[in-house]
């Protein structure tokens, strides 16, 4: 699992928002809810392959941005990804979440599908 604390001024260069993946797999989905409506929420997924500088995870975007309309506060939303957002053991993954309107508190769960023999 992964835990991050609330950060009102996140930095794209902050390593605390990246994960080193222990197995092969892919990002399946992100389930979230906001305290206030966020309107359009965009998720971008980045990867630094094993053997490269982990800072590459701040700029190597995988596949397309996934956008979700969050027009009802306190309601669960799901952003679905899939195998286009895959990783290998040792890859560093990063998730960038941006929103059209200030959502106040955000609660979320990230579901990584790992493929273990």
PyMOL CGO cylinders between C-alpha atoms (Angstrom):
from pymol import cmd
from pymol.cgo import CYLINDER

trace = [
    CYLINDER, 0.00, 0.00, 0.00, 0.90, 3.63, -0.26, 0.3, 1, 1, 1, 1, 1, 1,
    CYLINDER, 0.90, 3.63, -0.26, 0.04, 6.59, 1.92, 0.3, 1, 1, 1, 1, 1, 1,
    CYLINDER, 0.04, 6.59, 1.92, 0.52, 10.27, 1.20, 0.3, 1, 1, 1, 1, 1, 1,
    CYLINDER, 0.52, 10.27, 1.20, -0.42, 13.18, 3.37, 0.3, 1, 1, 1, 1, 1, 1,
    CYLINDER, -0.42, 13.18, 3.37, -2.38, 16.21, 2.26, 0.3, 1, 1, 1, 1, 1, 1,
    CYLINDER, -2.38, 16.21, 2.26, -0.19, 18.69, 0.39, 0.3, 1, 1, 1, 1, 1, 1,
    CYLINDER, -0.19, 18.69, 0.39, -1.63, 22.05, -0.59, 0.3, 1, 1, 1, 1, 1, 1,
    CYLINDER, -1.63, 22.05, -0.59, 1.46, 22.91, -2.68, 0.3, 1, 1, 1, 1, 1, 1,
    CYLINDER, 1.46, 22.91, -2.68, 2.60, 19.67, -4.33, 0.3, 1, 1, 1, 1, 1, 1,
    CYLINDER, 2.60, 19.67, -4.33, 5.74, 19.68, -6.44, 0.3, 1, 1, 1, 1, 1, 1,
    CYLINDER, 5.74, 19.68, -6.44, 6.11, 17.66, -9.63, 0.3, 1, 1, 1, 1, 1, 1,
    CYLINDER, 6.11, 17.66, -9.63, 9.65, 16.88, -8.48, 0.3, 1, 1, 1, 1, 1, 1,
    CYLINDER, 9.65, 16.88, -8.48, 8.63, 15.42, -5.13, 0.3, 1, 1, 1, 1, 1, 1,
    CYLINDER, 8.63, 15.42, -5.13, 9.67, 11.77, -4.88, 0.3, 1, 1, 1, 1, 1, 1,
    CYLINDER, 9.67, 11.77, -4.88, 7.05, 11.18, -2.19, 0.3, 1, 1, 1, 1, 1, 1,
    CYLINDER, 7.05, 11.18, -2.19, 4.38, 11.00, -4.90, 0.3, 1, 1, 1, 1, 1, 1,
    CYLINDER, 4.38, 11.00, -4.90, 6.06, 8.15, -6.82, 0.3, 1, 1, 1, 1, 1, 1,
    CYLINDER, 6.06, 8.15, -6.82, 6.01, 4.41, -6.26, 0.3, 1, 1, 1, 1, 1, 1,
    CYLINDER, 6.01, 4.41, -6.26, 8.62, 1.78, -7.12, 0.3, 1, 1, 1, 1, 1, 1,
    CYLINDER, 8.62, 1.78, -7.12, 6.65, -1.20, -8.41, 0.3, 1, 1, 1, 1, 1, 1,
    CYLINDER, 6.65, -1.20, -8.41, 7.58, -4.61, -6.94, 0.3, 1, 1, 1, 1, 1, 1,
    CYLINDER, 7.58, -4.61, -6.94, 6.00, -6.75, -9.68, 0.3, 1, 1, 1, 1, 1, 1,
    CYLINDER, 6.00, -6.75, -9.68, 4.85, -6.67, -13.30, 0.3, 1, 1, 1, 1, 1, 1,
    CYLINDER, 4.85, -6.67, -13.30, 1.33, -5.33, -13.80, 0.3, 1, 1, 1, 1, 1, 1,
    CYLINDER, 1.33, -5.33, -13.80, -0.79, -2.32, -14.74, 0.3, 1, 1, 1, 1, 1, 1,
    CYLINDER, -0.79, -2.32, -14.74, -2.90, 0.44, -13.26, 0.3, 1, 1, 1, 1, 1, 1,
    CYLINDER, -2.90, 0.44, -13.26, -6.48, -0.83, -13.27, 0.3, 1, 1, 1, 1, 1, 1,
    CYLINDER, -6.48, -0.83, -13.27, -8.43, 2.08, -11.80, 0.3, 1, 1, 1, 1, 1, 1,
    CYLINDER, -8.43, 2.08, -11.80, -8.57, 4.97, -9.37, 0.3, 1, 1, 1, 1, 1, 1,
    CYLINDER, -8.57, 4.97, -9.37, -11.67, 5.31, -7.22, 0.3, 1, 1, 1, 1, 1, 1,
    CYLINDER, -11.67, 5.31, -7.22, -12.15, 8.72, -5.64, 0.3, 1, 1, 1, 1, 1, 1,
    CYLINDER, -12.15, 8.72, -5.64, -14.61, 11.15, -4.10, 0.3, 1, 1, 1, 1, 1, 1,
    CYLINDER, -14.61, 11.15, -4.10, -14.34, 14.85, -3.43, 0.3, 1, 1, 1, 1, 1, 1,
    CYLINDER, -14.34, 14.85, -3.43, -15.79, 17.09, -0.75, 0.3, 1, 1, 1, 1, 1, 1,
    CYLINDER, -15.79, 17.09, -0.75, -16.86, 19.69, -3.35, 0.3, 1, 1, 1, 1, 1, 1,
    CYLINDER, -16.86, 19.69, -3.35, -17.49, 19.17, -7.05, 0.3, 1, 1, 1, 1, 1, 1,
    CYLINDER, -17.49, 19.17, -7.05, -14.25, 19.18, -9.03, 0.3, 1, 1, 1, 1, 1, 1,
    CYLINDER, -14.25, 19.18, -9.03, -15.96, 19.30, -12.45, 0.3, 1, 1, 1, 1, 1, 1,
    CYLINDER, -15.96, 19.30, -12.45, -13.43, 17.80, -14.91, 0.3, 1, 1, 1, 1, 1, 1,
    CYLINDER, -13.43, 17.80, -14.91, -10.75, 15.68, -13.21, 0.3, 1, 1, 1, 1, 1, 1,
    CYLINDER, -10.75, 15.68, -13.21, -7.74, 14.61, -15.30, 0.3, 1, 1, 1, 1, 1, 1,
    CYLINDER, -7.74, 14.61, -15.30, -5.35, 11.80, -14.42, 0.3, 1, 1, 1, 1, 1, 1,
    CYLINDER, -5.35, 11.80, -14.42, -1.98, 11.49, -16.13, 0.3, 1, 1, 1, 1, 1, 1,
    CYLINDER, -1.98, 11.49, -16.13, 0.26, 8.48, -15.49, 0.3, 1, 1, 1, 1, 1, 1,
    CYLINDER, 0.26, 8.48, -15.49, 4.04, 8.68, -15.76, 0.3, 1, 1, 1, 1, 1, 1,
    CYLINDER, 4.04, 8.68, -15.76, 6.76, 6.02, -15.69, 0.3, 1, 1, 1, 1, 1, 1,
    CYLINDER, 6.76, 6.02, -15.69, 10.53, 5.79, -15.28, 0.3, 1, 1, 1, 1, 1, 1,
    CYLINDER, 10.53, 5.79, -15.28, 11.57, 2.33, -16.46, 0.3, 1, 1, 1, 1, 1, 1,
    CYLINDER, 11.57, 2.33, -16.46, 13.90, 0.30, -14.27, 0.3, 1, 1, 1, 1, 1, 1,
    CYLINDER, 13.90, 0.30, -14.27, 17.50, 1.22, -15.04, 0.3, 1, 1, 1, 1, 1, 1,
    CYLINDER, 17.50, 1.22, -15.04, 16.71, 4.89, -15.75, 0.3, 1, 1, 1, 1, 1, 1,
    CYLINDER, 16.71, 4.89, -15.75, 16.71, 7.97, -13.51, 0.3, 1, 1, 1, 1, 1, 1,
    CYLINDER, 16.71, 7.97, -13.51, 13.61, 7.94, -11.27, 0.3, 1, 1, 1, 1, 1, 1,
    CYLINDER, 13.61, 7.94, -11.27, 13.13, 11.63, -12.09, 0.3, 1, 1, 1, 1, 1, 1,
    CYLINDER, 13.13, 11.63, -12.09, 12.07, 10.48, -15.58, 0.3, 1, 1, 1, 1, 1, 1,
    CYLINDER, 12.07, 10.48, -15.58, 8.75, 9.60, -13.90, 0.3, 1, 1, 1, 1, 1, 1,
    CYLINDER, 8.75, 9.60, -13.90, 8.05, 13.34, -13.81, 0.3, 1, 1, 1, 1, 1, 1,
    CYLINDER, 8.05, 13.34, -13.81, 8.01, 13.63, -17.60, 0.3, 1, 1, 1, 1, 1, 1,
    CYLINDER, 8.01, 13.63, -17.60, 7.51, 10.25, -19.37, 0.3, 1, 1, 1, 1, 1, 1,
    CYLINDER, 7.51, 10.25, -19.37, 3.73, 10.18, -19.76, 0.3, 1, 1, 1, 1, 1, 1,
    CYLINDER, 3.73, 10.18, -19.76, 2.04, 6.86, -20.54, 0.3, 1, 1, 1, 1, 1, 1,
    CYLINDER, 2.04, 6.86, -20.54, -0.84, 6.74, -23.00, 0.3, 1, 1, 1, 1, 1, 1,
    CYLINDER, -0.84, 6.74, -23.00, -3.75, 9.22, -22.94, 0.3, 1, 1, 1, 1, 1, 1,
    CYLINDER, -3.75, 9.22, -22.94, -5.01, 11.42, -20.12, 0.3, 1, 1, 1, 1, 1, 1,
    CYLINDER, -5.01, 11.42, -20.12, -8.07, 9.87, -18.44, 0.3, 1, 1, 1, 1, 1, 1,
    CYLINDER, -8.07, 9.87, -18.44, -10.78, 12.48, -17.73, 0.3, 1, 1, 1, 1, 1, 1,
    CYLINDER, -10.78, 12.48, -17.73, -13.77, 12.07, -15.41, 0.3, 1, 1, 1, 1, 1, 1,
    CYLINDER, -13.77, 12.07, -15.41, -16.65, 14.47, -14.80, 0.3, 1, 1, 1, 1, 1, 1,
    CYLINDER, -16.65, 14.47, -14.80, -17.09, 14.97, -11.05, 0.3, 1, 1, 1, 1, 1, 1,
    CYLINDER, -17.09, 14.97, -11.05, -20.28, 17.02, -10.85, 0.3, 1, 1, 1, 1, 1, 1,
    CYLINDER, -20.28, 17.02, -10.85, -21.65, 15.73, -7.53, 0.3, 1, 1, 1, 1, 1, 1,
    CYLINDER, -21.65, 15.73, -7.53, -19.87, 16.21, -4.21, 0.3, 1, 1, 1, 1, 1, 1,
    CYLINDER, -19.87, 16.21, -4.21, -19.50, 13.24, -1.82, 0.3, 1, 1, 1, 1, 1, 1,
    CYLINDER, -19.50, 13.24, -1.82, -20.09, 10.75, -4.67, 0.3, 1, 1, 1, 1, 1, 1,
    CYLINDER, -20.09, 10.75, -4.67, -17.69, 7.99, -5.71, 0.3, 1, 1, 1, 1, 1, 1,
    CYLINDER, -17.69, 7.99, -5.71, -16.20, 8.31, -9.20, 0.3, 1, 1, 1, 1, 1, 1,
    CYLINDER, -16.20, 8.31, -9.20, -14.06, 5.75, -11.05, 0.3, 1, 1, 1, 1, 1, 1,
    CYLINDER, -14.06, 5.75, -11.05, -11.27, 6.42, -13.55, 0.3, 1, 1, 1, 1, 1, 1,
    CYLINDER, -11.27, 6.42, -13.55, -10.50, 3.26, -15.53, 0.3, 1, 1, 1, 1, 1, 1,
    CYLINDER, -10.50, 3.26, -15.53, -7.09, 2.64, -17.08, 0.3, 1, 1, 1, 1, 1, 1,
    CYLINDER, -7.09, 2.64, -17.08, -5.90, -0.82, -18.26, 0.3, 1, 1, 1, 1, 1, 1,
    CYLINDER, -5.90, -0.82, -18.26, -2.90, -2.50, -19.87, 0.3, 1, 1, 1, 1, 1, 1,
    CYLINDER, -2.90, -2.50, -19.87, -1.78, 0.66, -21.74, 0.3, 1, 1, 1, 1, 1, 1,
    CYLINDER, -1.78, 0.66, -21.74, -0.66, 1.81, -18.26, 0.3, 1, 1, 1, 1, 1, 1,
    CYLINDER, -0.66, 1.81, -18.26, 1.61, -1.17, -17.56, 0.3, 1, 1, 1, 1, 1, 1,
    CYLINDER, 1.61, -1.17, -17.56, 4.81, -1.46, -15.55, 0.3, 1, 1, 1, 1, 1, 1,
    CYLINDER, 4.81, -1.46, -15.55, 7.60, -3.93, -14.86, 0.3, 1, 1, 1, 1, 1, 1,
    CYLINDER, 7.60, -3.93, -14.86, 9.25, -4.77, -11.55, 0.3, 1, 1, 1, 1, 1, 1,
    CYLINDER, 9.25, -4.77, -11.55, 11.50, -1.87, -10.59, 0.3, 1, 1, 1, 1, 1, 1,
    CYLINDER, 11.50, -1.87, -10.59, 9.70, 0.76, -12.68, 0.3, 1, 1, 1, 1, 1, 1,
    CYLINDER, 9.70, 0.76, -12.68, 8.85, 4.01, -10.89, 0.3, 1, 1, 1, 1, 1, 1,
    CYLINDER, 8.85, 4.01, -10.89, 5.25, 5.16, -11.41, 0.3, 1, 1, 1, 1, 1, 1,
    CYLINDER, 5.25, 5.16, -11.41, 3.75, 8.59, -10.75, 0.3, 1, 1, 1, 1, 1, 1,
    CYLINDER, 3.75, 8.59, -10.75, 0.17, 9.85, -10.92, 0.3, 1, 1, 1, 1, 1, 1,
    CYLINDER, 0.17, 9.85, -10.92, -0.77, 13.46, -11.61, 0.3, 1, 1, 1, 1, 1, 1,
    CYLINDER, -0.77, 13.46, -11.61, -4.32, 14.54, -10.74, 0.3, 1, 1, 1, 1, 1, 1,
    CYLINDER, -4.32, 14.54, -10.74, -5.60, 17.94, -11.89, 0.3, 1, 1, 1, 1, 1, 1,
    CYLINDER, -5.60, 17.94, -11.89, -9.09, 19.38, -11.61, 0.3, 1, 1, 1, 1, 1, 1,
    CYLINDER, -9.09, 19.38, -11.61, -11.14, 22.21, -13.06, 0.3, 1, 1, 1, 1, 1, 1,
    CYLINDER, -11.14, 22.21, -13.06, -12.64, 23.40, -9.76, 0.3, 1, 1, 1, 1, 1, 1,
    CYLINDER, -12.64, 23.40, -9.76, -11.25, 23.25, -6.21, 0.3, 1, 1, 1, 1, 1, 1,
    CYLINDER, -11.25, 23.25, -6.21, -12.46, 19.89, -4.80, 0.3, 1, 1, 1, 1, 1, 1,
    CYLINDER, -12.46, 19.89, -4.80, -11.44, 20.54, -1.17, 0.3, 1, 1, 1, 1, 1, 1,
    CYLINDER, -11.44, 20.54, -1.17, -10.71, 17.12, 0.41, 0.3, 1, 1, 1, 1, 1, 1,
    CYLINDER, -10.71, 17.12, 0.41, -10.04, 14.20, -1.93, 0.3, 1, 1, 1, 1, 1, 1,
    CYLINDER, -10.04, 14.20, -1.93, -10.20, 10.57, -0.80, 0.3, 1, 1, 1, 1, 1, 1,
    CYLINDER, -10.20, 10.57, -0.80, -8.97, 7.95, -3.23, 0.3, 1, 1, 1, 1, 1, 1,
    CYLINDER, -8.97, 7.95, -3.23, -7.90, 4.37, -3.72, 0.3, 1, 1, 1, 1, 1, 1,
    CYLINDER, -7.90, 4.37, -3.72, -5.47, 3.30, -6.43, 0.3, 1, 1, 1, 1, 1, 1,
    CYLINDER, -5.47, 3.30, -6.43, -5.92, -0.25, -7.72, 0.3, 1, 1, 1, 1, 1, 1,
    CYLINDER, -5.92, -0.25, -7.72, -2.80, -1.76, -9.23, 0.3, 1, 1, 1, 1, 1, 1,
    CYLINDER, -2.80, -1.76, -9.23, -3.26, -5.14, -10.92, 0.3, 1, 1, 1, 1, 1, 1,
    CYLINDER, -3.26, -5.14, -10.92, -0.10, -7.16, -10.28, 0.3, 1, 1, 1, 1, 1, 1,
    CYLINDER, -0.10, -7.16, -10.28, 0.73, -10.24, -12.30, 0.3, 1, 1, 1, 1, 1, 1,
    CYLINDER, 0.73, -10.24, -12.30, 2.50, -12.69, -10.00, 0.3, 1, 1, 1, 1, 1, 1,
    CYLINDER, 2.50, -12.69, -10.00, 3.35, -16.22, -11.12, 0.3, 1, 1, 1, 1, 1, 1,
]
cmd.load_cgo(trace, "trace")
